[in-house]
Amino acid sequence: MLRLAKLAAVLAALWAAWAFVPVHGRTLADRWRAAPTAGAFAGSAWRELSGGGDHPPAPGPRARQGDRRPARDARPAESHSDADRRAVDRILSDHLH
């Protein structure tokens, strides 16, 4: 029974790495779906692991020019008055005591 639990844990870890861990920007599952054949998948994986060739850029959302955040200035965007701070302090003290 313990062996079965260990095997299940190992298989779950392998599946999680396959599905969720990005390697050079893409998961192995994404690379598998993009490869036309298993041989092409294995060949590109071998080239990548052996350091041969450049890595293609990872597909993803492209930022438009207007999407860039403005430079952060010294002041915070929010402004809180002393009355706001006192109200938060009162609410916290009511719930913590």
C-alpha positions as CSV (number, residue, x, y, z in Angstrom):
1,M,0.0,0.0,0.0
2,L,2.8,2.4,0.8
3,R,4.5,1.6,-2.5
4,L,1.4,2.5,-4.3
5,A,1.2,5.9,-2.5
6,K,4.8,6.6,-3.3
7,L,4.3,5.8,-6.9
8,A,1.2,8.0,-7.0
9,A,3.2,10.9,-5.4
10,V,6.0,10.5,-8.0
11,L,3.6,10.4,-10.9
12,A,1.7,13.5,-9.6
13,A,5.0,15.4,-9.3
14,L,6.1,14.4,-12.8
15,W,2.7,15.4,-14.2
16,A,2.9,18.8,-12.4
17,A,6.4,19.4,-13.8
18,W,5.2,18.4,-17.3
19,A,2.1,20.7,-17.2
20,F,3.2,23.7,-15.1
21,V,7.0,24.2,-15.0
22,P,8.1,26.5,-17.8
23,V,11.5,25.7,-19.5
24,H,12.7,28.7,-21.5
25,G,9.2,30.2,-21.4
26,R,7.1,27.2,-22.4
27,T,6.0,24.1,-20.5
28,L,6.8,20.7,-21.9
29,A,3.1,20.1,-22.5
30,D,2.9,23.2,-24.7
31,R,6.0,22.0,-26.6
32,W,4.4,18.5,-27.1
33,R,1.3,20.0,-28.5
34,A,3.3,22.3,-30.9
35,A,5.5,19.5,-32.2
36,P,4.3,17.7,-35.3
37,T,5.7,14.4,-34.3
38,A,7.2,12.7,-31.2
39,G,10.6,12.6,-33.0
40,A,10.4,16.4,-33.6
41,F,9.6,16.9,-29.9
42,A,12.6,14.7,-28.9
43,G,14.9,16.3,-31.4
44,S,14.1,19.9,-30.3
45,A,14.3,18.9,-26.6
46,W,17.8,17.3,-27.2
47,R,19.0,20.4,-29.1
48,E,17.8,22.6,-26.3
49,L,19.3,20.5,-23.5
50,S,22.7,20.2,-25.3
51,G,22.8,24.0,-25.8
52,G,22.6,23.9,-29.6
53,G,20.9,26.8,-31.3
54,D,18.9,29.7,-30.1
55,H,15.7,29.2,-28.2
56,P,12.7,30.5,-30.0
57,P,10.9,33.2,-28.1
58,A,8.0,32.0,-26.0
59,P,4.6,32.8,-27.4
60,G,2.6,35.0,-25.1
61,P,0.7,38.2,-24.9
62,R,2.4,41.1,-26.6
63,A,2.4,44.4,-24.9
64,R,1.1,47.3,-27.0
65,Q,2.9,50.6,-26.8
66,G,0.2,52.3,-24.7
67,D,0.1,49.4,-22.2
68,R,3.4,50.4,-20.5
69,R,3.1,51.7,-16.9
70,P,4.2,55.2,-16.3
71,A,7.4,55.7,-14.2
72,R,6.6,55.5,-10.5
73,D,6.8,58.9,-8.9
74,A,7.7,59.5,-5.2
75,R,4.1,59.9,-4.1
76,P,1.7,57.0,-3.7
77,A,-1.4,57.0,-5.9
78,E,-3.7,56.5,-2.9
79,S,-4.2,59.2,-0.3
80,H,-5.4,58.4,3.2
81,S,-6.4,61.0,5.8
82,D,-5.8,60.7,9.5
83,A,-9.5,60.0,9.9
84,D,-9.2,57.0,7.5
85,R,-6.2,55.7,9.5
86,R,-8.1,56.0,12.8
87,A,-11.1,54.2,11.3
88,V,-8.9,51.3,10.2
89,D,-7.3,51.2,13.6
90,R,-10.7,51.1,15.3
91,I,-12.0,48.3,13.0
92,L,-8.8,46.2,13.6
93,S,-8.9,46.7,17.4
94,D,-12.6,45.7,17.5
95,H,-12.0,42.5,15.6
96,L,-8.7,41.6,17.3
97,H,-9.9,41.9,20.9
